[in-house]
């Protein structure tokens, strides 16, 4: 029987609710809770069946407790749910529903209902029983670029692309997830400078551009009393991100300009670098024909610290610390040329690199012997040292490596550019409630004035 929301209030579910989910404030007549998928500092995620569809669909419900206890975390949650509501795209994980709290004026926990996928890229890489083929790499990479083109065209930088944030299905469909660190390009400095970076400088987990607006526009324009969406201007020049948080992107996937400049100014090119790092790990999953090749899978740049972002790091140590993230990058890609160093925008960065002993790049063709020349060429374009020299999303989509899977009609841009309002401690609850209201029309915009709970 299909779920009837009008009959659900006060009704008992027609299935047994597992004891561990009795404390979850979800509509148990709609969501048939199955099992816990994972837990972390943010809360927990459970698998459920959503009986609002016929047949019921499998979903993932993220429970975030005490949403408002830490203001910086509440801001990240608000931004993520705002972004995912607007960015409806086949290669971006979507929010299906936000549960209505029992009392919107006092609630503490937030429940986000999302699409459920089978695994993520990090788990796939760690599975030594699984190999990829070049067609796999090509198809996964193409889907990542489709999603990233859509994100960038909406004025958003993801800022945390890594294998764990690339979700996969058994049918090889791919979706980008986790927009908790994402920002609009014109984020204000005071807002980001106040954010805590605690924990980011520690060891990464085990797994660890400018995109033009040309192309077909897909989706429907959305507006919000919280995150606003304005019509995107086709062909608009890429904006440089001003005043952004400095400590972003898990270290192994962090573009070199982030630690070099350490001033919060960067562009969408940091996402392009991260895509290159992910592509390299996929190439490491190709069967080279050598015994034990499956045990050699690793991040391309597994640094142990990151000048000047890690605690205790000093510029004088950069030249001799072989585990520093920049040094690890140089050990693979070679040290920047004199011309590249001269193009760095700060004297401190130029001086720091002038002290680094020169290193020659390794041969990526030899490192990935079964990848092919076209794949290696595209990888090299992703990983250029100067951000402006990296290929854009559109250039990558047109690269010969992706021609066999390319469908230009799928290379769409967002119909809107996302801009966030000022977020502060006094309005954060109202902003999150406004997002919940998009999925619960019984919550009016003036809910406070009308005393709606």
C-alpha positions as CSV (number, residue, x, y, z in Angstrom):
1,X,0.0,0.0,0.0
2,X,1.3,3.4,-0.9
3,X,2.2,5.9,1.9
4,X,-0.5,8.3,2.7
5,X,0.8,11.4,4.5
6,X,-2.7,12.5,5.5
7,X,-3.3,9.2,7.3
8,X,0.2,8.9,8.8
9,X,-0.2,11.3,11.7
10,X,-0.7,9.3,14.9
11,X,-0.7,6.0,13.0
12,X,1.5,3.0,13.9
13,X,3.9,1.8,11.3
14,X,3.0,-1.5,9.6
15,X,6.5,-2.9,10.3
16,X,8.5,-3.3,13.4
17,X,10.9,-0.4,14.1
18,X,14.3,-1.8,15.3
19,X,15.0,-0.7,18.9
20,X,18.1,1.2,17.9
21,X,16.0,3.5,15.7
22,X,13.2,4.2,18.2
23,X,15.0,7.5,19.3
24,X,15.1,8.7,15.7
25,X,12.5,11.5,15.1
26,X,11.6,10.3,11.6
27,X,8.2,9.4,10.2
28,X,8.3,5.7,11.0
29,X,5.1,5.2,9.0
30,X,7.0,6.4,5.9
31,X,10.5,5.2,6.5
32,X,11.2,1.6,7.2
33,X,14.5,1.7,9.0
34,X,16.9,-1.1,8.1
35,X,20.5,-0.7,9.4
36,X,23.2,1.7,10.4
37,X,25.5,2.3,7.5
38,X,28.1,4.4,9.3
39,X,28.9,6.7,12.2
40,X,31.2,9.7,12.5
41,X,31.8,13.0,14.3
42,X,28.8,14.4,12.3
43,X,26.4,11.8,13.5
44,X,25.2,8.6,11.8
45,X,23.7,7.3,8.6
46,X,21.1,4.6,8.2
47,X,19.6,2.7,5.3
48,X,15.8,2.8,5.0
49,X,13.0,2.1,2.6
50,X,10.9,5.2,1.7
51,X,7.3,4.1,1.3
52,X,6.4,7.5,-0.2
53,X,7.2,5.9,-3.6
54,X,5.7,2.8,-5.2
55,X,7.7,0.6,-5.1
56,X,9.5,1.8,-2.0
57,X,13.0,3.2,-2.8
58,X,16.2,2.6,-0.8
59,X,17.4,5.8,0.9
60,X,20.1,6.9,3.3
61,X,19.0,9.0,6.3
62,X,21.7,11.1,7.9
63,X,21.0,12.0,11.5
64,X,22.9,15.0,12.7
65,X,22.5,15.5,16.5
66,X,22.8,18.9,18.3
67,X,23.0,20.8,15.0
68,X,23.3,24.2,16.7
69,X,25.8,23.4,19.4
70,X,28.8,24.4,17.3
71,X,28.1,27.4,15.1
72,X,30.7,26.6,12.4
73,X,29.2,23.1,12.0
74,X,25.7,24.5,11.7
75,X,26.9,26.9,8.9
76,X,28.4,24.0,7.0
77,X,25.2,22.0,7.3
78,X,23.1,24.9,6.2
79,X,25.3,25.5,3.2
80,X,25.3,21.8,2.2
81,X,21.5,21.4,2.3
82,X,21.1,24.7,0.5
83,X,23.5,23.7,-2.3
84,X,22.1,20.2,-2.7
85,X,18.5,21.5,-2.9
86,X,19.4,23.8,-5.8
87,X,22.0,21.6,-7.7
88,X,19.8,18.9,-9.1
89,X,22.0,16.9,-11.4
90,X,22.5,13.1,-12.2
91,X,26.1,13.2,-11.0
92,X,25.5,15.1,-7.8
93,X,24.0,13.3,-4.8
94,X,20.6,14.8,-4.1
95,X,18.5,15.5,-1.0
96,X,15.2,13.8,-1.3
97,X,13.6,15.2,1.9
98,X,14.3,17.0,5.2
99,X,12.3,15.6,8.1
100,X,10.0,18.0,9.8
101,X,11.1,18.3,13.5
102,X,8.5,17.8,16.2
103,X,9.1,21.5,17.3
104,X,10.8,23.8,14.8
105,X,11.5,26.4,17.5
106,X,13.5,24.1,19.7
107,X,14.7,21.1,17.7
108,X,18.3,19.9,18.1
109,X,18.6,17.1,15.6
110,X,18.4,17.2,11.8
111,X,17.4,14.3,9.6
112,X,18.5,14.5,5.9
113,X,17.0,11.9,3.5
114,X,19.3,11.3,0.6
115,X,19.9,9.0,-2.4
116,X,21.5,5.7,-1.3
117,X,24.4,4.4,-3.4
118,X,26.3,1.1,-3.2
119,X,29.8,2.3,-2.3
120,X,32.4,5.0,-2.8
121,X,35.6,5.4,-4.7
122,X,37.8,5.1,-1.6
123,X,36.3,1.7,-0.7
124,X,36.7,0.5,-4.3
125,X,40.4,1.5,-4.3
126,X,41.0,-0.4,-1.1
127,X,39.3,-3.5,-2.4
128,X,42.3,-5.5,-3.7
129,X,39.9,-7.9,-5.4
130,X,38.7,-5.2,-7.8
131,X,40.6,-3.9,-10.8
132,X,39.5,-1.2,-13.2
133,X,39.9,-1.1,-17.0
134,X,40.6,2.0,-19.0
135,X,36.9,2.2,-20.1
136,X,36.0,2.3,-16.3
137,X,38.4,5.1,-15.7
138,X,37.2,7.0,-18.7
139,X,33.5,6.7,-17.7
140,X,34.0,7.5,-14.0
141,X,36.1,10.6,-14.9
142,X,33.6,11.8,-17.5
143,X,30.8,11.6,-14.9
144,X,32.9,13.5,-12.3
145,X,33.5,16.3,-14.8
146,X,29.9,16.5,-15.8
147,X,29.0,17.0,-12.1
148,X,31.8,19.4,-11.6
149,X,30.9,21.5,-14.6
150,X,27.4,21.9,-13.1
151,X,28.8,22.8,-9.7
152,X,31.2,25.4,-11.0
153,X,28.7,27.0,-13.3
154,X,26.5,27.6,-10.2
155,X,29.3,29.8,-8.6
156,X,30.3,27.0,-6.2
157,X,33.7,25.4,-5.5
158,X,33.5,22.0,-3.9
159,X,36.8,22.3,-2.0
160,X,36.9,18.7,-0.7
161,X,37.0,16.4,-3.7
162,X,38.5,13.0,-2.8
163,X,37.7,9.3,-3.4
164,X,35.5,9.1,-0.3
165,X,33.3,11.8,-1.7
166,X,32.7,10.0,-5.0
167,X,29.8,7.7,-4.6
168,X,29.2,4.7,-7.0
169,X,26.6,2.2,-7.9
170,X,27.1,-1.4,-9.1
171,X,26.0,-0.1,-12.5
172,X,29.0,2.3,-12.5
173,X,26.9,5.4,-12.0
174,X,28.7,8.1,-10.1
175,X,27.7,11.0,-7.9
176,X,29.7,13.7,-6.1
177,X,28.8,14.1,-2.5
178,X,29.6,16.0,0.7
179,X,29.3,19.7,0.0
180,X,30.0,20.6,3.7
181,X,33.1,22.6,2.8
182,X,31.7,24.1,-0.5
183,X,31.6,27.8,-0.9
184,X,30.3,30.4,-3.3
185,X,33.1,32.2,-5.1
186,X,32.4,35.5,-3.4
187,X,32.2,34.3,0.2
188,X,33.1,37.0,2.7
189,X,36.4,37.0,4.5
190,X,35.0,37.7,7.9
191,X,32.7,34.7,7.7
192,X,35.3,32.2,6.6
193,X,38.2,33.6,8.6
194,X,36.2,32.8,11.8
195,X,35.8,29.1,11.0
196,X,37.7,26.6,13.0
197,X,40.3,24.5,11.2
198,X,40.8,22.1,14.1
199,X,41.6,18.6,13.0
200,X,42.2,19.5,9.4
201,X,46.0,19.6,9.8
202,X,46.1,16.1,11.2
203,X,46.9,12.9,9.3
204,X,44.4,12.3,6.5
205,X,42.1,9.3,6.5
206,X,43.4,6.1,4.9
207,X,42.2,6.9,1.4
208,X,43.7,9.5,2.4
209,X,39.5,26.3,-13.4
210,X,37.7,27.9,-14.5
211,X,34.7,26.3,-16.2
212,X,33.0,28.3,-18.9
213,X,29.3,28.6,-18.7
214,X,28.7,27.4,-22.3
215,X,26.5,24.4,-22.8
216,X,22.9,23.3,-22.4
217,X,21.1,24.5,-19.3
218,X,19.2,21.9,-17.3
219,X,16.9,21.9,-14.3
220,X,14.5,24.4,-12.9
221,X,15.4,27.7,-11.3
222,X,15.1,27.7,-7.5
223,X,14.9,30.6,-5.2
224,X,15.1,30.7,-1.4
225,X,14.8,33.0,1.5
226,X,18.1,31.6,2.5
227,X,20.5,30.8,-0.3
228,X,19.6,32.9,-3.3
229,X,19.8,31.7,-6.8
230,X,20.3,34.2,-9.6
231,X,20.3,33.5,-13.4
232,X,23.7,32.3,-14.6
233,X,25.3,34.4,-17.3
234,X,26.5,32.2,-20.2
235,X,30.1,32.8,-21.0
236,X,30.8,34.8,-17.8
237,X,34.5,34.9,-17.0
238,X,35.6,32.7,-14.1
239,X,35.7,34.5,-10.8
240,X,38.6,34.3,-8.5
241,X,37.6,33.2,-5.0
242,X,38.3,36.0,-2.7
243,X,38.5,35.7,1.1
244,X,38.1,31.9,1.4
245,X,39.1,29.6,4.2
246,X,42.7,28.6,3.8
247,X,42.6,25.1,5.3
248,X,40.5,23.1,2.9
249,X,40.7,19.8,1.0
250,X,42.1,16.7,2.5
251,X,45.9,17.1,2.3
252,X,46.7,14.4,-0.3
253,X,44.3,16.1,-2.8
254,X,45.2,19.7,-2.0
255,X,46.4,21.9,-4.8
256,X,49.9,23.4,-4.3
257,X,48.6,27.0,-4.3
258,X,46.7,26.4,-1.0
259,X,49.8,25.9,1.2
260,X,52.0,28.2,-0.9
261,X,49.9,31.3,-0.7
262,X,48.0,30.6,2.6
263,X,45.9,33.8,2.0
264,X,42.5,32.3,1.2
265,X,42.6,33.4,-2.4
266,X,42.0,30.6,-4.9
267,X,39.8,29.6,-7.8
268,X,37.9,26.6,-9.1
269,X,41.3,25.2,-10.3
270,X,41.7,23.6,-6.8
271,X,38.9,21.2,-7.7
272,X,40.6,20.4,-11.0
273,X,43.8,19.5,-9.2
274,X,41.8,17.2,-6.9
275,X,40.2,15.5,-9.9
276,X,43.7,14.8,-11.2
277,X,44.7,13.2,-7.9
278,X,41.5,11.0,-8.0
279,X,42.2,10.0,-11.7
280,X,45.7,8.9,-10.7
281,X,44.4,6.6,-8.0
282,X,41.9,5.1,-10.6
283,X,44.8,4.5,-13.0
284,X,46.7,2.7,-10.1
285,X,43.8,0.2,-10.2
286,X,44.6,-0.9,-13.8
287,X,45.9,-4.4,-14.1
288,X,49.6,-3.9,-15.0
289,X,50.2,-7.6,-15.4
290,X,52.8,-7.5,-12.6
291,X,52.5,-9.7,-9.6
292,X,51.2,-7.8,-6.5
293,X,50.2,-4.7,-8.5
294,X,46.9,-4.5,-6.5
295,X,48.9,-3.9,-3.3
296,X,50.6,-0.8,-4.8
297,X,47.5,1.3,-4.9
298,X,48.1,4.6,-3.1
299,X,47.4,8.3,-3.4
300,X,49.7,10.0,-5.9
301,X,50.8,12.6,-3.3
302,X,50.7,11.1,0.2
303,X,52.3,13.9,2.2
304,X,52.8,13.7,5.9
305,X,52.6,17.4,6.7
306,X,51.8,20.6,4.9
307,X,53.8,23.8,5.1
308,X,52.7,26.3,6.4
309,X,49.3,24.8,7.5
310,X,50.5,22.0,9.8
311,X,51.3,22.8,13.3
312,X,55.0,23.5,13.9
313,X,55.9,23.7,10.2
314,X,58.4,26.3,9.2
315,X,59.4,27.7,5.9
316,X,63.0,26.9,6.5
317,X,62.0,23.2,6.8
318,X,60.2,23.1,3.5
319,X,63.4,22.5,1.5
320,X,64.5,19.5,3.6
321,X,61.3,17.9,4.7
322,X,60.7,15.1,2.2
323,X,57.3,14.3,3.7
324,X,55.9,17.8,3.3
325,X,53.0,17.8,0.9
326,X,54.7,20.2,-1.6
327,X,57.9,18.1,-1.5
328,X,55.9,15.0,-2.2
329,X,54.3,16.7,-5.2
330,X,57.7,17.8,-6.5
331,X,59.0,14.3,-6.1
332,X,56.5,13.2,-8.7
333,X,55.8,16.3,-10.9
334,X,59.3,17.9,-10.5
335,X,60.0,21.2,-9.0
336,X,58.5,24.3,-10.7
337,X,60.5,25.9,-13.4
338,X,62.1,29.4,-13.0
339,X,59.3,30.8,-15.2
340,X,56.6,29.2,-13.0
341,X,58.2,30.4,-9.8
342,X,58.4,33.9,-11.3
343,X,54.7,33.8,-11.9
344,X,53.8,33.2,-8.3
345,X,52.0,36.2,-6.9
346,X,53.7,36.6,-3.5
347,X,57.4,37.2,-2.7
348,X,57.2,34.7,0.2
349,X,56.1,31.9,-2.1
350,X,58.9,32.7,-4.6
351,X,61.5,32.8,-1.9
352,X,60.3,29.5,-0.3
353,X,60.5,27.7,-3.6
354,X,63.8,29.2,-4.6
355,X,65.3,27.3,-1.6
356,X,64.0,23.9,-2.7
357,X,66.6,21.7,-4.5
358,X,65.6,21.0,-8.1
359,X,64.0,17.6,-8.8
360,X,63.1,16.1,-12.2
361,X,59.6,14.8,-12.8
362,X,59.0,11.0,-12.9
363,X,57.5,9.5,-16.0
364,X,53.7,9.1,-15.5
365,X,53.6,6.9,-18.6
366,X,56.0,4.5,-16.8
367,X,54.1,4.8,-13.5
368,X,50.8,3.9,-15.3
369,X,52.1,1.7,-18.1
370,X,48.7,0.4,-19.2
371,X,46.9,3.8,-19.1
372,X,47.7,4.9,-22.6
373,X,49.2,8.2,-23.9
374,X,45.9,10.1,-23.9
375,X,45.1,9.3,-20.3
376,X,48.5,10.3,-19.2
377,X,48.3,13.6,-21.2
378,X,45.0,14.5,-19.6
379,X,46.3,13.6,-16.1
380,X,49.3,15.9,-16.7
381,X,47.0,18.8,-17.7
382,X,45.0,18.4,-14.5
383,X,48.2,18.5,-12.4
384,X,50.0,21.6,-13.7
385,X,51.6,23.7,-11.0
386,X,50.2,27.1,-11.9
387,X,46.4,27.1,-11.5
388,X,45.8,29.1,-14.7
389,X,47.8,26.5,-16.7
390,X,45.5,23.6,-15.6
391,X,42.9,22.6,-18.1
392,X,39.3,23.7,-17.5
393,X,36.4,21.4,-17.1
394,X,35.3,22.2,-20.6
395,X,38.8,21.5,-22.0
396,X,38.9,18.2,-20.2
397,X,35.5,17.2,-21.5
398,X,36.8,17.8,-25.0
399,X,40.0,15.9,-24.5
400,X,40.6,12.9,-26.8
401,X,40.7,10.5,-23.9
402,X,37.0,11.1,-23.2
403,X,35.8,11.1,-26.9
404,X,34.5,7.5,-26.7
405,X,32.0,8.3,-24.0
406,X,31.4,12.0,-24.6
407,X,27.8,13.2,-25.1
408,X,27.8,17.0,-25.4
409,X,24.0,17.1,-24.7
410,X,24.8,15.9,-21.2
411,X,27.4,18.6,-20.5
412,X,24.9,21.0,-18.9
413,X,25.3,24.1,-16.7
414,X,23.3,25.1,-13.8
415,X,20.4,27.5,-14.5
416,X,21.4,29.6,-11.4
417,X,24.3,31.1,-9.6
418,X,24.1,30.4,-5.8
419,X,24.8,33.2,-3.4
420,X,24.5,32.9,0.4
421,X,23.1,35.4,2.8
422,X,25.0,36.5,5.8
423,X,25.0,33.7,8.3
424,X,25.2,34.4,12.0
425,X,24.3,32.9,15.4
426,X,21.0,34.8,15.5
427,X,19.7,33.7,12.1
428,X,21.1,30.2,11.7
429,X,18.0,28.4,13.0
430,X,15.7,30.4,10.8
431,X,17.9,29.7,7.7
432,X,17.9,25.9,8.4
433,X,14.1,26.0,9.1
434,X,13.6,27.7,5.7
435,X,15.4,24.8,4.1
436,X,13.2,22.3,5.9
437,X,10.2,24.2,4.8
438,X,11.0,23.5,1.2
439,X,10.1,19.9,1.8
440,X,7.3,20.6,4.4
441,X,4.9,23.1,3.0
442,X,3.0,23.3,6.3
443,X,5.8,25.5,7.7
444,X,5.0,29.1,6.7
445,X,7.7,31.7,6.0
446,X,6.4,33.7,9.0
447,X,6.3,30.7,11.3
448,X,7.7,32.6,14.3
449,X,5.1,35.4,14.0
450,X,2.3,32.9,13.7
451,X,3.6,30.7,16.5
452,X,3.9,27.6,14.3
453,X,5.8,24.9,16.1
